[in-house]
Amino acid sequence: MALISRRTLMAGASAAMLMPGAVLAAEPVKEIRIDWATYNPVSMVLKQKGLLEKEFAKDGITVTWVQSAGSNKALEFLNAGSIDFGSTAGSAALVAKINGNPIKSIYVYSRPEWTALVTGKDSKIAGVADLKGKRVAVTRGTDPHIFLVRALLGAGLTEKDITPVLLQHADGKTALIRGDVDAWAGLDPMMAQAEVEEGAKLFYRKADANTWGILNVREQFLKDNPEIVRRVLAVYEDARKYSLANYDELKKTFIGVTKLPDAVVDKQLKERTELTHSRIGTPQRDSILAAGIALQQAGVIDAKVDVKATLDALIDDQVPLPTN
C-alpha cells in the first residue's frame, strides 16, 4: 500500500505540473543578452569596460552583446526573444507596445536631440511644407520616423503627401548624400557626420519632439528575474554616472567603436546628448504620451487605442536604482 501511495502521490504531482495555470519556477539565468547602440553612448561604455561581465562573473552568468542599428531593430530583437534588454526611443517603445510587443520600459539612458529633418547642402528645401511631393528617407518604427510624422502633421501634411523611402538610418544618410532622396529623417551619429563632413542642413529641429533614450526589458524576463534586472540597472547607472563625469573617456570609447572624427563625436555627445537622467518620471511620460497622441491624430495609431493606458502598461518605474 505504501508503494501505491507513493506512486499515486508522484503521479498527482506530475499532473499538477502539467495543469493549466500551474506555477513553475523559472530556470536559473545562465546568460544575459543585451544590446549596444551608437545612439546609446552609455551602452558603449558599459560594454567597453566589461561592467556587466564583472558583476555577474561570480554567478556564472555570461553576457552577450548585440548591436542595434535603430529602435526598430532593438524592438524586433526583444519581440523575438533574442535579447533581454534593448535600447530605444520612448515613442518607438510605445508604438511597439501598442502593436503587441511584450516589453517594459525601465530606465532612461539619455535625453537626446538625436533626430532632425535633414537635406543636402545645395537643397532649396527650407521647411517641412517644402517636403510635399518629395522623396524622404526614413526608418519606420524609430524616433526619426515618429518625428517626421509629427512634423508633417504640424505643417498640415501626412505621409501620403511625400514618398517615404524606407531605409535603415545609415543607408538613409548615404541616399541623401548621393542625391537619391530629397530629405532624410536623420539620426546621430550619422546625422552629425553628414552635417560636419558633407555640409548637410538640419532644416527642421525640435528638441522637445525627440523622445527619451529608454532601456526596455522583455516582460517575461523582468517577471522571472526581478533581482537580475535590478542588478543590471545598478550597473547601467554606474556606467551613466561614469560617462557623465568622464567626457574624454566617453569620447574615446565612442571614437574607438565608430571611427568617427572628433568634430562629429563632439557634435553628438557635447551638443545633443544629455546624460543627467535615469528614472522614468513625469517628463518622460509626458513626452512619450505627446508623441503617441500626435501619432493617433496623424492616423498612425488607431483611434480606438487608449494611448495613456498603454503607456501605463509599458512603463515599470518600480525597479529600484541606487540612491548614492
HUVENCOR-V771066 format. One record per backbone hydrogen bond with DSSP energy under -1.0 kcal/mol. CO is the residue of the C=O (numbers start at 1). NH is the residue of the N-H. If there is no record, write none. Layout:
BEGIN
CO NH
CO NH
END
This chain:
BEGIN
1 5
2 6
3 7
4 8
5 9
6 10
7 11
8 12
9 13
10 14
11 15
12 16
13 17
14 18
19 22
30 62
32 64
33 84
33 85
34 66
36 68
37 40
41 45
42 46
43 47
44 48
45 49
46 51
50 54
51 55
52 56
56 61
57 60
62 32
64 34
66 36
70 74
71 75
72 76
73 77
74 78
75 79
76 80
77 82
84 218
85 35
86 216
88 214
89 93
90 94
91 95
92 96
93 97
94 98
95 99
96 101
97 100
101 103
102 219
104 217
105 316
107 215
110 213
111 274
114 188
116 186
117 203
117 204
118 184
119 201
120 123
128 131
129 132
131 134
134 163
135 182
135 183
136 165
137 185
138 167
142 146
143 147
144 148
145 149
146 150
147 151
148 152
149 153
150 154
152 157
153 156
158 161
159 162
161 133
163 136
165 138
168 172
169 173
170 174
171 175
172 176
173 177
174 178
175 180
175 181
183 137
184 118
184 186
187 191
189 193
190 194
191 195
192 196
193 197
194 198
194 200
201 119
201 203
204 117
206 209
207 210
212 90
213 109
213 110
214 88
215 106
215 107
216 86
217 104
218 222
219 223
220 224
221 225
225 229
226 230
227 231
228 232
229 233
230 234
231 235
232 236
233 237
234 238
235 239
236 240
237 241
238 242
239 243
240 244
241 245
242 246
246 250
247 251
248 252
249 253
250 254
251 255
252 256
253 257
254 258
255 259
261 265
262 266
263 267
264 268
265 269
266 270
266 271
272 113
274 111
278 108
281 285
282 286
283 287
284 288
285 289
286 290
287 291
288 292
289 293
290 294
291 295
292 296
293 297
294 298
295 300
295 301
296 299
302 305
305 307
306 310
307 311
308 312
309 313
310 314
311 315
314 105
END
